[in-house]
């Protein structure tokens, strides 16, 4: 798909029958960003149903200010210039025009589809040069499922940068303790080249043959929260593992209550066993560090660059990478990784997009019932992001219709195939799709479609039909 150049829209309407008839459907007011941030800081959360499928199977993100003129008093100097906080994408102000008759008919068919009509649905579709041509309750906040990972990806790239890496270390203290320092790397495994076994190999190669002290786990990089507030018990470990800064095999390699409540100590015992297999005896118990413990580094593993992690997260819809990255953004901003800190830091970091952000993020993956954002907000976030230096990483990471990731099995034989790049979201009680494409007429388009309600997860085919209709539009 040719990457659409920077462009966007303001508002638009829905044409149901005639291309010349322009109708808006049930608009809802936005929530002010200040109210949202206050809500987050207060710990409040907006409830919404969102249960994402397991990793790798998603089937089933102010205008410019100017200085005030000088007062008409000779002794008062003129006010100095004010640095603009953002520069709005001018295409966000494009006036909306009606869609083609064919697209209007496809939209009417979508809204009337049995898998869509009974449910809460948000639609926002923008075409370059025509504005937001399709809109249905575009400002209604809905559970986005894994579309939440778009917000997480933008925050991680804006705050941490695509070249950042996550490091897991093993340290030997002067007291004879061995300390494993969790670095928030969700890709660490039990065996293989990027694993606790590899850490044990390094410890042995460093000349350590006996550890008289304890095996200490330092996961102070993140808070002690094992789950987002909106997760449900049955989601763990079926859809994700409990969170920890020292994560191994997605923290889904055990399902007993003790592990789900406290995975990091068990993960450290994997290292203990790997060390024992190499003849290294750790005499003391496995315990947590009360605070960071200094020591000589005897082993370390560095993750892939963050840009690679983001592309993997978007393409495979990886829940564990997403949730640890949101916490890591919080760590970069406050010194301690937390979901709330990551949400606040990401929202602040997206100020250059120059759009109001009213959505709520309770986690990075989209599993939480408390995530909520409107289709128009997703669309304008994606649209405005095209001017950011990190945008190529986002668009390259999004699944390509009929070709890669969670879209590999969708859109075959349509104008969207090998054209549309979008983030999928399939939840119990909902479906979502947001991304980019180019029409048959050569116009870039940006879209978001979100459907919520009992049985709404069956709406994916109807969503695909609508997006394919946009892609084949010749207007």
N, C-alpha and C positions, 0 to 999 in steps of 0.2 A: 504494500500500500504506500503510495506517495504520502509523505508527511504533510498534513495540512499546514499552511503557513499561518502566522498569527492573525486570528480573526475571531469574532464572537457576536453576541446579540444582547438585546435589552429585554424585551418582553414580546410575547406573541400570543396567537390565538389558535383556536381549533376550527378547522373547516371540516364539516361533517359530510356535506353532500355536494355543494357547488364550490368550485375553486374560488369563486368570487365572493362567497359568503364567509365572513371572518367572525368567529365566535370564541370567546374565552369560556372555559368551563370551571366552575366553582373555585375561584381564586381564594387562597388563604393567606393571611398576613404572616410576615416573617417575624422571627424573634430577634430582638436586638442582640448584637454580639456582646455588648457589655453585660447584658442579663445572663447570657450563656456562661461567660467567664466567671461571673459572680456565682452562678449556680454550681460550676465545677469546684470553685474554691470552697464553697459551702458543703461540698460533698453530695449535693443532690444529683439525681439521675432520672432521666426520662425513660419510662418503661416501654418496651416494644419487644415483640417476639423475634428472636434471631437465633437459629441453631444451625451452624455451618456443618457441612459434611466433612469427613476426615481429610487430612492432608493428601494432596495429590488427586483428589476427586471432588471437584467443585460441582459436578453434575448433580449428584444427589445426595479538594481541596479548595474610596476617599479621593476623592479626586485630589489633584494637585493643589496645594495651598500657595497663596501669594501673600506678600507683605501688605499690611494695612496701609492706606495712604497716610501721609503725615497730617497731623492735626493743624488747623488754621491758627496756630499760635507760633509766632516767630521763634520763641525760645525752645520749642519742642522739636527735637530732631526727628526725622522720619524713621519709622520702624525698619529694622534690618530684614533681609530676606529670610524666609522660613524654608528650610529644606523639605521638599515633598517626601512623604513617607512611601508613596507609590506612584506609579504612572499607569493609569488604566489602559487596558487594551482598547483602542478606539472602536474596534468592531463590536465590542459589548454594547455599544450605543446604536448599532444599526437598527433602523426602524424595521419592524416585522412586516412581511408581506405574505400573501396567501400562498399555500402550496399548490402544486399542479393538481388537476382533477384526479389523476391516478393516485397520487399520494394521499389526497383527501379521502378517497374511497378506501384506501388501505388502512388509514387511521380509523375511519368509521368501523371497518370490519374488526380491527383490533379491539376497540372499546366495546364492541358488542359481542366479542367472543365469550363463550360460556366460562372459560377459565379466567377471564378478566372482569367481565361485567359486574359480578356480585361483590368485587373486592375493592379495597382502597388502592388506587393507582395514581402514580405520578409520572408524567411524561414531559420531557423538554428536549426538543430537537432543533438545532440551529444549522442553517445552510449559509455558506459564505455568499454574501451579497443579498441575501433574502431575509436574514434575521431568524428569530425563533418561529419557525413556520408551524410547528406542532407543539401544543401545550395542553395538558390536562391535569388539573390540581398540581401545578408544578412546584408550589411552595409548601405542600403538605409533607411534614417530616415523617419518614417511614424507616423501618428497619432495613438496612442496606445489605445485610449478609456480608459476603466477602468483598463487596464494593468498598467496604471499610478499609481494605488494604491499600486503596488508592491514597487515602488520607495518610496512612502510615508511611507509605513510600515517599510521598511528598515531604513529610516532616523529617524522615531519616536523611533524605538527600539534602534538604535545605539546611538542616542543623549539623549533621555529622559529615556530609560530603561523600561522594562516590568512592573515594580512595581510602576511607577509614577502614580499619580492621579491628577485629575483636580478639584479644589475647588471653589464653588460659595458661597459667603458670603453676609450676611446682617449686616451692622454696624449701631450703634446709636451714633451719635456725641454729643459732649458736647453742641453744639448749638441747638440740638433738631432736626437734620435732620436724615433721614433714608437713608443709602447708600447701594445699591445693587452692588456688585463687581463681574463682569463677569469673570469667570475662564476658558472660552473656552471649556466648556462642552457641546457637541452637543447632549447629551442624555437627557437634561433637558426637562420636559414636563409641561403642564399647570396643570394637575391633576394627582393624584397617589402618590406612595411612593417617587419618585425622581422628585419633581415638585415644582413650585412656591407655590402651595397650602401647601406643606410640609414646605416650608420656613415660610409661614405665621403662621402655627401651632407653629413652634418653637419661632417665635417672641412673640406670645401670651403667650406661656409657660414661656418665659423669664420675663413675668410680664409687658410688654409694653402694655398700654391701649390707649395711645394717642400720636400722633407725631405732635408737633406744627410746625415743619419746613417742608422742602421740601422732596420729594422722589428723590434721586440723583442716576443717573446711572453712574457707573465707568467702562468703558470698555477700559481703557488705556492699558490693557495688549497687545492688538493688534492694528494695525493701523486702520484707518477709512475706508479702502477699503471694499466695499460691494460686490465686484465681481472681478474675475480675468480679466485681460485685453482681453483675447481671448473668453470670454463668449458672447453669443448673447442674445438680449433682450428677445426673445421668449422662451429661456430656463428657465427663472425665472418667476414664481415659479414651472413650470411644472416638471423640472428635478432637481432643487435645490432651496434653499431659499437664500436670500441675507445674506451675512456674517456679523456676529457680535460676539464679545467675550461673550456677554450675549444672548444666543440663546435659544428659547423655541419652542417646537414642530417643529423643523427643520427650523424655520422661514418661514414656508409655510402655516400658519394658516390664513393668509390674502393675498389677491392678488391685493389690490388697490395700485396705484402708490406711495402714501405717505408712506405706510408701506414698500414697496419694496425698497424705497430710504433710509429709516431710521427705521429699525425694533426694535431697542433696547428700545426706549422710549415706544413704544406700548407694548413690553414685560414687561416693568416695570409697566405699567398700569394694566396688568394682576395680578401682585403682589398687587397693590393698591386695586383692587377689592377683591382679596382673603383676604386681611387684613380687609377690610370693612365688609366682610361676617362674620368675627370673632370679630366684634365690635371695631376694631382699626381704628380710623380716622386719616388720614394723611392730615393735613391742607394745606400744601404748594403745589406748582406745581411739575410736573415731569420734571426734567432738567438733563443735562449732567454735570458731574464733569469736571472742567478744568484741574485738576490734581488729583492724588490719595488723598483720604480724610481719615484721621485716625478716629478711633472710636472703641467702644466696640463691639465685635462680639456677636450678639444676635440670629443669625441663620446661619447655613452652611450646604451644601450638598457636598459630596465627590463622584466623579465618580467611576466607576469600575476601576480596575487596567488597565494601558495602554495596557498590553498584551491582556486583554479581549477585549478592544475596537478595537485593531488591528485585532483580529480574527473575530470580528463581522463585521468590515469594509470590510475585504477580502471576507468573506463568503456571505454577503448580498449585497456587492458592495455599501456600504453606502457613498454617496457623501458628506454629511455634516460632518461626522466624519473625513473623509479624508482631506477636505479642512481646517478645524480648526486644525487638527494635523500638517499639513505642516506649518501653521502659528505659531503654538506652538513651533515647532523646531526652527523657526526663532527667537522667543522670548527667548528661552534658549541660543541662540548664541549671540544675539545682545541686548536683553532687550526689544525689541518691535517685536511683531509678524507680519510678512509679508510674502507674497508668495515668493518674491525674496530672502528674508533672509532665508526662509526655504529651498529653492532650493540650495543656496550657502552652507548652513550649512550641508545639507544632502550629497551633493557632496563631501565636505571635510571629513565628517564622514565615507564615504564609501571608503576612501583611503586604509584601510586594505584589501579590496577585490583585490587590486593589478591589476586592469584592467582599461584601459582608458575609461572615461565616456564622451561621446560627445553629449548625449541627452539634450533636452531642457525641462524644467518643468515650466509651467506657472500656474499650480494649482496642488492640491493634488488628485483630483477626476478623472481627465481625460476628463472633459467637455470642457476644453479650446481648441480653434482652434490652439493655439500656442505650444501645446505639440508635441514633435517629438523625436523618438528614434528608433534605428534599431533592427531588430529581433535578430541579433547576440549579440548586447549589452544586450538585455533582457536575452538572454540565458546565456551569460557569467556571468551576475550579479547573476542570480539564481544559477548557478553552483558554483561560488566562495563563495556565501553566506553560503554554507553548512558547512564551517569551522568556522563560527561565532557563538558566544554563544547564539545569539538571533534567530538562524535559526529554531529551533524547533517551535517557536511561528509562524513563517511565514508558514512553511509547514503544521502545524496543522490547521491554519486558512484558507488555500486554499480550495475551494470546492472540494469534492470528487466525482468523476464521477459517475453519476447515483444514488447518495446517499444524497448529501447535498448541501445547498446553491444554487448558480446560475447554478450548474451542475446537480442538482437533476433530471432534466428531460432529460438529454443527456447521450449518450453512453450506453444505455441499450442494453444488449445482445451482447456486444463487449468485447474484451480483456482488454479494458480500464476501464470497469465498476469496481467500488470498488478498483481501482488500481491507475489511474491517479489523481493527485491533480494539479489544474491549476486555474489561474485567467482568467476569461472571460472578454470580451470587445465587446460589440455590439453597434455600432454607426450609425448615419445616414451617409451612405457612407463608411462603413467599419466594419471589424470584427477582433478580435484578440484572441489568446489563448496562454498562456505561463505557463509552469510548469514542473512537474516531473512525472516519471512513472518507471515501471519495465517491461521489455520485457518478452515474454513467455520463452525465452532462459535464463532468469535470469540476464540480464544486466540492470543496471540503465540507464535511459535516461533523458535528460533535453532538453526542446524544446521551441521555440517561433515561432509562425506563425502570421503574420499581413497582412491584405489585405485592401487596400484603393482605393476608386473610386466610382463613381455614381452607386448605386445598389450593392456595394460590401458587404453590410450587409447581403445579401442573401447567403454569402459564408460559413456560420457557419457549415452547413452540410458537405460541402467538407473538411473543416478543421477537423471536427470530424472524417471523414473517414480516413484522413491521419494519425492522431494521433492514431486511433485504429489500423491501419496497423503497426505502429511502435510497439505498445504494443503486437501485436501477432507475432512479428518477433522472429524466433527461432535461429537466427544466433549468 
